[in-house]
Amino acid sequence: GFGGVVYGFSSAGEGGGWSEPVVIISIAAGVIGLIIFCLRQRTMAQPMLNLKTFKYPMFVVGLLLVLICMMVILSSMILLPLYLQTSLAMTTFAAGLLLLPGGIINGLLSPIMGSLFDRFGPKWLVIPGLAIVIASLAGFYTVDLDTSSYFIVGMHILLMIGVSMIMMPAQTNGLNQLPPELYPDGTAIMNTLQQVAGAIGTAVAISILSSGVKSYMEGGADLSNPLTPLLAFTSGVQNAFLFAIIAAVVGFIVGLFVKRVKVDHPMSSS
C-alpha cells in the first residue's frame, strides 16, 4: 500500500503530472491496499500492527506533527541545494557547506530539547518551534538571484532550531499516552509514516517547483534574456516553499491541541 502511494507521488514529482494514468493507478492501488490492511488488522485476534493506537488523541496529534515536520524538512532539504546550485550557481561542495551549520546545530540541540521537554512539557516547545519554522520558511519564500549566502545559512539554522523543538517533544509526548503493550505498534507506525510523509513532501515540492518553472516560462517571460531560466527556477522554488509554509501553518494549528501526558511509566525523552 505504501509502495503504491509513494510511487504515485514520486512519478508525479518526476514530471509525469498528476493526471497521468500511472500516478492515478498507483495512488489508488496503494490507498485500497492500505484500507484492506487496516480492515484486516481490526478483525485479527493478534494483529500485525495494532491500530488501537489511534484511539489516543495525543498520539494522533504527535503523529501529525511529526509527519508535517518530515514533509517540511525533506522538501526543504531537496529545494535548498537545487536553488543554491541552479539559481546562485554554487558548486555541490559549497552548497553542502552552507547547509552544514544547521545540521550540526540540530544535532547539538536534541539532548537539550529532551531536558526542556521534561521540565516544561511539549506545548512550550512545539508552539514556539512551529512559529520559528514558519518564520524561516517565509524567509526562504523571499529568495531571489541576489540572496546572500549568510541569509540562507541563517534561515536554515532557524529552521533546524524550530524542527528540533517539535520532533522529539511531539513524538515522545504522543508515545507516552500509549499503554506499554502498544509502544512497539506506536513506534512502528510513527517510523513508517515518517518515511512516507517525507517521500510525499519531496514529491509534491518537486512537482510544484516544475509547475512553477513551466508557468513562468509560458507567462510571457523574455526568452531572449539569459537570466530568464534562472528567474523561472527561482519562481518555482518560491512556489514550493509556499507549500511548505502552508504545511507548517497546518502544523501550528494542530500544535495548539497538544497537552502534556502524565503517565506512570513514560517513554524516555532522551
The 8 nearest C-alpha neighbors of each residue, nearest first, counted from 0:
[[1, 29, 32, 33, 3, 2, 30, 4],
 [2, 0, 4, 3, 29, 5, 195, 33],
 [3, 1, 5, 0, 4, 6, 29, 7],
 [2, 4, 29, 25, 6, 0, 1, 26],
 [5, 3, 26, 29, 1, 7, 6, 2],
 [4, 6, 8, 2, 7, 3, 9, 1],
 [5, 7, 9, 3, 4, 8, 2, 10],
 [8, 6, 22, 25, 26, 10, 4, 5],
 [7, 9, 11, 5, 10, 6, 202, 199],
 [10, 8, 12, 6, 202, 11, 7, 5],
 [11, 9, 7, 13, 12, 8, 15, 6],
 [12, 10, 16, 15, 8, 17, 9, 13],
 [13, 11, 206, 202, 9, 205, 14, 10],
 [14, 12, 10, 11, 15, 9, 206, 205],
 [13, 15, 12, 16, 11, 206, 10, 209],
 [14, 16, 11, 10, 13, 19, 17, 12],
 [15, 17, 11, 14, 18, 19, 12, 206],
 [16, 18, 11, 19, 22, 15, 23, 8],
 [19, 17, 16, 20, 23, 22, 15, 11],
 [18, 20, 22, 21, 17, 16, 15, 23],
 [21, 19, 23, 22, 24, 18, 25, 17],
 [20, 22, 24, 19, 23, 25, 7, 10],
 [23, 21, 7, 25, 19, 20, 24, 10],
 [22, 24, 20, 26, 25, 21, 27, 19],
 [25, 23, 27, 21, 22, 26, 20, 28],
 [26, 24, 3, 7, 28, 22, 27, 23],
 [25, 27, 4, 29, 7, 23, 3, 28],
 [28, 26, 24, 30, 29, 25, 23, 31],
 [29, 27, 31, 25, 26, 30, 24, 32],
 [28, 30, 0, 3, 4, 26, 32, 27],
 [29, 31, 33, 27, 32, 28, 0, 26],
 [32, 30, 34, 28, 33, 29, 27, 35],
 [31, 33, 0, 29, 35, 30, 34, 28],
 [34, 32, 36, 0, 30, 35, 31, 37],
 [35, 33, 31, 37, 36, 32, 38, 30],
 [36, 34, 38, 32, 33, 37, 39, 31],
 [35, 37, 33, 39, 34, 38, 32, 40],
 [38, 36, 40, 34, 39, 35, 33, 41],
 [39, 37, 35, 41, 40, 36, 34, 42],
 [38, 40, 36, 37, 42, 41, 35, 43],
 [39, 41, 46, 37, 43, 42, 38, 36],
 [42, 40, 38, 39, 43, 37, 46, 50],
 [41, 43, 39, 40, 44, 38, 46, 45],
 [44, 42, 46, 45, 40, 41, 39, 47],
 [43, 45, 46, 42, 41, 40, 47, 49],
 [46, 44, 43, 47, 49, 40, 48, 42],
 [47, 45, 40, 43, 48, 49, 44, 41],
 [46, 48, 49, 45, 40, 43, 184, 50],
 [49, 47, 46, 184, 50, 40, 188, 187],
 [50, 48, 51, 46, 184, 47, 52, 40],
 [49, 51, 52, 53, 48, 41, 40, 37],
 [52, 50, 53, 49, 54, 55, 181, 41],
 [51, 53, 50, 54, 55, 185, 49, 181],
 [54, 52, 51, 55, 59, 50, 58, 56],
 [55, 53, 52, 51, 56, 59, 50, 58],
 [54, 56, 53, 58, 57, 52, 59, 176],
 [57, 55, 59, 58, 60, 54, 53, 173],
 [56, 58, 60, 173, 59, 55, 61, 176],
 [173, 57, 59, 61, 56, 55, 60, 174],
 [58, 60, 62, 56, 57, 61, 53, 63],
 [61, 59, 57, 63, 62, 58, 56, 64],
 [62, 60, 169, 173, 58, 64, 170, 59],
 [61, 63, 59, 65, 60, 64, 58, 66],
 [64, 62, 66, 60, 65, 61, 67, 59],
 [65, 63, 61, 67, 62, 66, 250, 68],
 [64, 66, 68, 62, 63, 67, 166, 61],
 [67, 65, 69, 63, 68, 193, 64, 196],
 [68, 66, 70, 64, 69, 65, 63, 71],
 [69, 67, 65, 71, 66, 70, 72, 64],
 [68, 70, 72, 66, 197, 71, 67, 73],
 [69, 71, 200, 197, 67, 68, 196, 73],
 [70, 72, 68, 74, 69, 243, 73, 75],
 [73, 71, 69, 75, 70, 74, 76, 68],
 [72, 74, 76, 75, 70, 197, 71, 201],
 [73, 75, 201, 71, 77, 200, 76, 72],
 [76, 74, 78, 72, 73, 77, 79, 71],
 [77, 75, 73, 74, 78, 79, 72, 80],
 [76, 78, 75, 74, 79, 80, 73, 81],
 [79, 77, 75, 81, 76, 80, 82, 74],
 [78, 80, 82, 81, 76, 77, 75, 83],
 [81, 79, 83, 82, 78, 94, 84, 77],
 [82, 80, 78, 84, 79, 83, 85, 77],
 [83, 81, 79, 86, 85, 80, 84, 78],
 [84, 82, 87, 80, 81, 89, 85, 86],
 [83, 85, 89, 88, 81, 82, 87, 90],
 [86, 84, 88, 82, 87, 83, 81, 229],
 [85, 87, 82, 229, 88, 83, 144, 84],
 [88, 86, 83, 89, 85, 84, 144, 82],
 [89, 87, 84, 85, 86, 83, 90, 82],
 [90, 88, 84, 87, 83, 93, 94, 91],
 [89, 91, 93, 92, 84, 94, 88, 83],
 [90, 92, 94, 93, 95, 89, 84, 80],
 [91, 93, 95, 90, 94, 96, 89, 97],
 [94, 92, 96, 90, 95, 91, 89, 97],
 [95, 93, 91, 97, 96, 92, 80, 83],
 [96, 94, 92, 98, 93, 97, 91, 99],
 [95, 97, 99, 93, 98, 94, 92, 100],
 [98, 96, 94, 95, 99, 152, 93, 100],
 [99, 97, 95, 96, 101, 100, 152, 94],
 [98, 100, 96, 102, 101, 97, 95, 103],
 [101, 99, 103, 102, 98, 104, 156, 97],
 [102, 100, 156, 104, 103, 99, 155, 159],
 [101, 103, 105, 99, 100, 104, 106, 98],
 [102, 104, 100, 106, 105, 101, 107, 99],
 [103, 105, 107, 101, 106, 102, 108, 100],
 [106, 104, 102, 108, 159, 103, 107, 163],
 [105, 107, 103, 104, 108, 109, 102, 110],
 [106, 108, 104, 105, 109, 103, 110, 111],
 [107, 109, 111, 105, 106, 110, 112, 104],
 [108, 110, 112, 111, 106, 107, 163, 113],
 [111, 109, 113, 112, 108, 269, 114, 107],
 [110, 112, 108, 113, 114, 109, 115, 107],
 [113, 111, 115, 109, 110, 114, 116, 108],
 [112, 114, 110, 116, 268, 111, 115, 269],
 [113, 115, 117, 116, 111, 112, 118, 110],
 [116, 114, 112, 118, 117, 113, 119, 111],
 [115, 117, 120, 113, 114, 118, 119, 121],
 [118, 116, 114, 115, 120, 119, 113, 268],
 [117, 119, 115, 116, 120, 114, 113, 121],
 [118, 120, 116, 115, 117, 123, 121, 122],
 [119, 121, 116, 259, 117, 122, 118, 123],
 [122, 120, 168, 124, 123, 116, 125, 259],
 [121, 123, 125, 124, 126, 257, 120, 258],
 [124, 122, 121, 125, 126, 120, 119, 127],
 [123, 125, 164, 122, 121, 127, 126, 128],
 [124, 126, 165, 128, 122, 127, 164, 121],
 [125, 127, 129, 128, 124, 122, 254, 123],
 [128, 126, 130, 129, 125, 124, 131, 123],
 [129, 127, 161, 125, 164, 131, 126, 130],
 [128, 130, 132, 126, 131, 127, 251, 125],
 [129, 131, 127, 133, 128, 132, 134, 126],
 [130, 132, 134, 128, 161, 129, 133, 135],
 [133, 131, 129, 158, 161, 135, 134, 130],
 [132, 134, 136, 130, 131, 135, 244, 247],
 [135, 133, 137, 131, 132, 136, 130, 138],
 [134, 136, 138, 154, 132, 137, 158, 133],
 [137, 135, 139, 133, 138, 134, 244, 132],
 [138, 136, 140, 134, 135, 139, 133, 244],
 [137, 139, 135, 136, 140, 141, 134, 154],
 [138, 140, 136, 141, 137, 142, 135, 240],
 [139, 141, 237, 137, 138, 240, 142, 136],
 [142, 140, 139, 138, 143, 137, 237, 146],
 [143, 141, 139, 146, 140, 144, 237, 138],
 [144, 142, 145, 146, 233, 141, 86, 230],
 [143, 145, 146, 86, 87, 142, 230, 233],
 [146, 144, 143, 147, 142, 87, 86, 148],
 [147, 145, 143, 142, 144, 148, 150, 151],
 [148, 146, 149, 150, 145, 151, 144, 142],
 [147, 149, 151, 150, 152, 146, 97, 153],
 [148, 150, 152, 147, 151, 153, 97, 146],
 [149, 151, 153, 147, 148, 152, 154, 146],
 [152, 150, 148, 154, 153, 149, 155, 147],
 [153, 151, 149, 155, 150, 154, 97, 156],
 [154, 152, 150, 156, 155, 151, 149, 157],
 [153, 155, 157, 135, 151, 156, 152, 150],
 [156, 154, 158, 152, 157, 153, 101, 151],
 [155, 157, 101, 159, 153, 158, 154, 152],
 [156, 158, 154, 160, 155, 159, 135, 153],
 [159, 157, 155, 132, 161, 156, 160, 135],
 [158, 160, 162, 156, 105, 161, 157, 101],
 [161, 159, 157, 163, 158, 162, 105, 156],
 [160, 162, 128, 132, 164, 158, 131, 159],
 [161, 163, 159, 165, 164, 160, 166, 158],
 [162, 164, 160, 165, 161, 166, 105, 159],
 [165, 163, 128, 161, 124, 162, 125, 166],
 [166, 164, 125, 162, 163, 128, 168, 169],
 [165, 167, 169, 65, 163, 168, 162, 170],
 [166, 168, 170, 169, 171, 165, 163, 164],
 [169, 167, 121, 171, 170, 166, 165, 172],
 [170, 168, 61, 172, 166, 167, 171, 165],
 [169, 171, 167, 173, 61, 168, 172, 166],
 [172, 170, 174, 168, 173, 169, 167, 175],
 [171, 173, 175, 169, 174, 170, 168, 260],
 [58, 174, 172, 61, 57, 170, 175, 171],
 [173, 175, 171, 176, 177, 172, 58, 170],
 [176, 174, 172, 265, 266, 173, 177, 171],
 [175, 177, 174, 173, 260, 58, 178, 57],
 [176, 178, 174, 175, 181, 179, 182, 52],
 [177, 179, 180, 181, 176, 182, 175, 174],
 [180, 178, 182, 181, 177, 264, 183, 175],
 [179, 181, 178, 182, 183, 177, 184, 185],
 [180, 182, 184, 179, 178, 183, 177, 185],
 [183, 181, 185, 179, 184, 180, 186, 177],
 [184, 182, 186, 185, 181, 187, 180, 179],
 [185, 183, 187, 181, 186, 182, 48, 49],
 [186, 184, 182, 188, 187, 183, 181, 189],
 [185, 187, 183, 189, 188, 184, 182, 190],
 [188, 186, 184, 190, 185, 189, 191, 183],
 [187, 189, 185, 191, 186, 190, 192, 184],
 [190, 188, 186, 192, 187, 191, 193, 185],
 [189, 191, 187, 193, 188, 192, 186, 194],
 [192, 190, 188, 193, 189, 194, 187, 195],
 [191, 193, 195, 189, 194, 190, 196, 188],
 [194, 192, 196, 190, 191, 66, 195, 189],
 [195, 193, 197, 192, 196, 191, 198, 190],
 [194, 196, 192, 198, 197, 193, 199, 5],
 [197, 195, 199, 193, 198, 194, 70, 66],
 [198, 196, 70, 200, 194, 69, 195, 199],
 [199, 197, 195, 201, 196, 200, 202, 194],
 [198, 200, 196, 202, 201, 197, 8, 203],
 [201, 199, 70, 197, 203, 74, 198, 202],
 [200, 202, 74, 204, 198, 199, 203, 73],
 [203, 201, 12, 199, 9, 205, 204, 200],
 [202, 204, 206, 200, 205, 201, 12, 199],
 [205, 203, 239, 201, 207, 206, 202, 74],
 [206, 204, 208, 12, 202, 207, 203, 209],
 [205, 207, 12, 203, 209, 208, 204, 202],
 [208, 206, 210, 204, 239, 205, 209, 211],
 [207, 209, 235, 205, 211, 206, 236, 239],
 [210, 208, 212, 206, 211, 207, 205, 213],
 [209, 211, 207, 213, 208, 212, 214, 206],
 [212, 210, 235, 214, 208, 213, 209, 207],
 [211, 213, 231, 235, 209, 215, 232, 210],
 [212, 214, 210, 216, 211, 215, 217, 209],
 [215, 213, 211, 217, 216, 212, 218, 210],
 [216, 214, 218, 212, 231, 213, 217, 211],
 [215, 217, 213, 214, 218, 220, 212, 231],
 [216, 218, 214, 215, 219, 213, 220, 212],
 [219, 217, 215, 216, 220, 214, 213, 221],
 [218, 220, 217, 221, 216, 215, 222, 214],
 [219, 221, 216, 218, 222, 215, 217, 227],
 [220, 222, 223, 224, 219, 227, 216, 225],
 [223, 221, 224, 220, 227, 225, 216, 228],
 [224, 222, 221, 225, 227, 226, 220, 228],
 [223, 225, 226, 222, 227, 221, 228, 220],
 [226, 224, 227, 223, 228, 222, 229, 221],
 [225, 227, 229, 224, 228, 230, 231, 223],
 [226, 228, 230, 229, 224, 225, 231, 222],
 [229, 227, 231, 230, 226, 232, 225, 216],
 [230, 228, 232, 86, 226, 231, 227, 233],
 [229, 231, 227, 233, 228, 232, 234, 226],
 [232, 230, 212, 228, 234, 215, 229, 233],
 [231, 233, 235, 229, 212, 234, 230, 228],
 [234, 232, 236, 230, 235, 231, 229, 143],
 [233, 235, 231, 237, 232, 236, 230, 211],
 [234, 236, 211, 208, 212, 232, 238, 233],
 [237, 235, 233, 239, 234, 238, 208, 240],
 [236, 238, 140, 234, 240, 235, 239, 233],
 [239, 237, 241, 235, 236, 240, 234, 211],
 [240, 238, 236, 204, 242, 241, 207, 237],
 [241, 239, 243, 237, 242, 238, 140, 244],
 [240, 242, 244, 238, 239, 243, 237, 245],
 [243, 241, 245, 239, 240, 244, 246, 238],
 [242, 244, 240, 246, 241, 245, 71, 247],
 [245, 243, 241, 247, 242, 246, 133, 136],
 [244, 246, 248, 242, 247, 243, 249, 241],
 [245, 247, 243, 249, 244, 248, 250, 242],
 [248, 246, 250, 244, 249, 245, 133, 251],
 [249, 247, 251, 245, 250, 246, 244, 252],
 [250, 248, 246, 252, 247, 251, 245, 253],
 [249, 251, 247, 253, 248, 252, 64, 254],
 [252, 250, 254, 248, 249, 253, 129, 247],
 [251, 253, 249, 254, 250, 255, 248, 256],
 [254, 252, 250, 255, 251, 256, 249, 60],
 [253, 255, 251, 256, 257, 252, 250, 126],
 [254, 256, 253, 252, 257, 251, 126, 122],
 [257, 255, 254, 253, 258, 60, 252, 57],
 [258, 256, 254, 255, 122, 57, 60, 259],
 [259, 257, 260, 256, 122, 57, 121, 120],
 [258, 260, 120, 121, 261, 172, 257, 122],
 [261, 259, 176, 172, 258, 262, 175, 57],
 [260, 262, 259, 263, 265, 175, 176, 264],
 [263, 261, 264, 265, 260, 175, 176, 178],
 [262, 264, 265, 261, 175, 266, 178, 260],
 [263, 265, 262, 266, 175, 179, 261, 178],
 [266, 264, 175, 262, 263, 267, 261, 176],
 [265, 267, 175, 268, 171, 174, 264, 172],
 [266, 268, 269, 265, 171, 175, 113, 264],
 [269, 267, 113, 171, 266, 117, 167, 116],
 [268, 267, 113, 110, 114, 109, 167, 266]]
